[in-house]
Amino acid sequence: MAIPSDMPQGETPDVVTGAGRLTVDLSALRRNYRRLVQAAHGAAVAGIVKADAYGLGAVPVAQTLVREGCTSFFVAQLGEAIALREALGGSAEILVLNGLQPGAEELAYRAGVTPVLNALHQIAAWRRLAHRHGQRLPAVIQLDSGMSRLGLPPEDAAWLAAQSDGLDGLDGLELTLVMSHLACADMPDHPANDAQLNTFREIAGRFPPARRSLANSGGLFLGPDYRFDLVRPGIALYGGAPHPGAEVAIGVGNPMEAVVTVEAPVTQLRTVPAGAGIGYGFTRRAERPMRLATIPVGYADGWHRSQSNCGAALWQGRRLDFIGRVSMDSIILDATHAPDLQPGDMVELIGPGRSLDAVAQDAGTISYEILTSLGSRFQRRFVDPQGARP
Ligand SMILES: *Cc1c(COP(=O)(O)O)cnc(C)c1O
């Protein structure tokens, strides 16, 4: 959105456009990456930047991580990989988690990105491509160690391992990484973690020596056995708790630092009498005279309707509950306990006093969905208080 350059002084874009403000703290991102490097104890730490880096912005996030020495990036789709390669240039490896669509081989090859090969037919197509170009191509294969989503089922992996010296197997390819993904890594006590670890070890062991990778954010904190050569954190980079359930249940703190702040200005304040209907459908009525504040953020901005009557904003340490339904472009807050709140004051929706995981819990979802739902109307700012450039 273009702001005229001759705006009178003091009129900030946030006030002019009436949108909420989304701040991404790249210094905090950098510190989170360093924390993960420490926690990885020598395993390489890739950056998972799929879905536009969980909604934060894949390019600024990846550029920041490159400067921290990150050399591997994972996205979900080939289109994301191509865009990231154009933006990053350079030599970092860019891997496509969702695999190789039939017919996409040449496009991936030309973009210099590597599909994660999830099925035998994908491996065969990649091998034919290598043959056509007379080149040994890097290959990454994913094994399904129990999640039943992507990757070679154990019987296909066994077949492939048996062929690995012959023409049907990995011939023409250089196996650079064997990976799998955990279904329950956010639940440290879940027995599936051990089971998947054992399955992965056993199947991966049948392939020629290559780097191995099993852990996402949650997996990285499950212990040394899970780290292998490369770990793949996403949500932890962006400040989400790797084990959010444990954080709530037993008070284990989130080791990561908040990266995203979302604030919104108060648009209007009113006092309503007892009995007044509040918002669409009158799902709430004022039990007493109430002071209400309206903010210009709604479900179109990613504050889902499921937060009707259960979300909250924070202002000067005070919790202002969402009251009534979340609408498309606005939310009503109970500001009865904030008599000094004024139009234009900024309330916090995610920030130091209101963690991403707390918001997710109130919304009945996970931090991932909160971040990837953040809408395009926010005034986005990337700040880097400790960095070289903004
Ligand atoms: C999304 C994803 C990750 C990152 O997961 P987080 O839980 O965000 O750390 C890692 N590996 C695979 C295969 C993924 O799909």
The ligand as an SDF file (V2000), in Angstrom:
LIG
                    3D

 15 15  0  0  0  0  0  0  0  0999 V2000
    6.5920  -28.5480    8.6130 C   0  0  0  0  0  0  0  0  0  0  0  0
    7.6310  -29.5910    8.7050 C   0  0  0  0  0  0  0  0  0  0  0  0
    8.7260  -29.4170    9.5590 C   0  0  0  0  0  0  0  0  0  0  0  0
    8.8030  -28.2930   10.5690 C   0  0  0  0  0  0  0  0  0  0  0  0
    7.9070  -28.6030   11.6170 O   0  0  0  0  0  0  0  0  0  0  0  0
    7.8300  -27.7380   12.9540 P   0  0  0  0  0  0  0  0  0  0  0  0
    6.9280  -28.5500   13.8090 O   0  0  0  0  0  0  0  0  0  0  0  0
    7.2540  -26.4340   12.5640 O   0  0  0  0  0  0  0  0  0  0  0  0
    9.1880  -27.6070   13.4880 O   0  0  0  0  0  0  0  0  0  0  0  0
    9.7470  -30.3490    9.5050 C   0  0  0  0  0  0  0  0  0  0  0  0
    9.6770  -31.4090    8.6590 N   0  0  0  0  0  0  0  0  0  0  0  0
    8.6280  -31.6190    7.8490 C   0  0  0  0  0  0  0  0  0  0  0  0
    8.6160  -32.8060    6.9690 C   0  0  0  0  0  0  0  0  0  0  0  0
    7.5610  -30.7260    7.8460 C   0  0  0  0  0  0  0  0  0  0  0  0
    6.5060  -30.9660    7.0720 O   0  0  0  0  0  0  0  0  0  0  0  0
  1  2  1  0
  2  3  1  0
  2 14  2  0
  3  4  1  0
  3 10  2  0
  4  5  1  0
  5  6  1  0
  6  7  2  0
  6  8  1  0
  6  9  1  0
 10 11  1  0
 11 12  2  0
 12 13  1  0
 12 14  1  0
 14 15  1  0
M  END
$$$$
